[in-house]
């Protein structure tokens, strides 16, 4: 399933408007529409925020979308993969710490 389909389905499942999602990740409603219609792809920072808001892992969010895989592949070739990996690992560690704090 393509990323744009996952984004729209998950937002609708959560009964959220494009405007509500846009506010939470600090982009315009039109940006959300563009992502959901496949005109543009979200950057990694936006994907991380979306995964948190939608309560879905980055893996499930991006898996199987050839456009997203190609975009990440291009970033790897440009040497940005390390930066991406550090951000993802940092977010995972931070979420785990926050989880431990809230249950402890």
SVG drawing of the C-alpha trace seen along z (x, -y; Angstrom):
<svg xmlns="http://www.w3.org/2000/svg" viewBox="-14 -26 42 30">
<polyline fill="none" stroke="black" stroke-width="0.4" points="0.0,0.0 1.3,-3.5 2.2,-6.0 -0.5,-8.4 -3.2,-5.8 -1.9,-4.8 -1.8,-8.5 -5.4,-9.1 -6.8,-5.9 -5.1,-6.3 -6.3,-9.9 -9.8,-8.9 -9.7,-6.0 -8.7,-8.4 -11.5,-10.8 -9.1,-13.6 -9.3,-16.4 -6.4,-17.5 -6.4,-20.8 -6.0,-19.0 -3.1,-17.0 -1.5,-20.0 -1.7,-22.0 -0.1,-19.2 2.9,-18.9 3.2,-22.6 2.4,-22.4 -0.5,-23.7 -3.6,-21.8 -2.6,-21.9 0.6,-20.1 -1.4,-17.3 -3.6,-17.2 -0.6,-17.0 0.9,-14.1 -2.4,-12.2 -2.8,-12.8 0.7,-11.7 1.8,-15.1 4.6,-15.4 6.2,-13.2 6.7,-14.2 10.2,-14.7 11.6,-12.5 10.8,-14.9 7.2,-15.1 7.0,-11.3 8.2,-10.9 5.5,-13.3 2.9,-11.6 3.9,-8.2 3.5,-9.5 0.1,-11.2 -1.3,-8.3 0.2,-5.7 1.8,-3.7 5.4,-2.7 7.6,-4.3 8.2,-0.9 4.4,-0.2 3.9,-3.7 6.6,-3.6 6.8,0.1 5.9,1.1 5.8,-2.4 8.2,-2.4 8.3,-6.2 9.3,-6.5 11.9,-3.7 13.3,-5.5 13.4,-8.8 15.3,-7.2 17.6,-5.4 18.5,-8.8 19.2,-10.2 21.5,-7.2 23.4,-7.9 23.8,-11.5 25.2,-10.5 22.2,-11.6 21.3,-8.1 23.5,-8.4 21.6,-11.6 18.3,-9.8 19.4,-6.8 20.5,-8.9 17.2,-10.7 15.1,-7.5 17.2,-5.9 17.1,-9.0 13.3,-9.2 13.0,-5.5 15.2,-5.9 13.4,-9.0 10.0,-7.3 11.3,-4.4 12.5,-6.7 9.2,-8.6 7.4,-5.3 9.5,-4.1 9.0,-7.4 5.2,-7.3 4.9,-3.7 7.4,-4.2"/>
</svg>
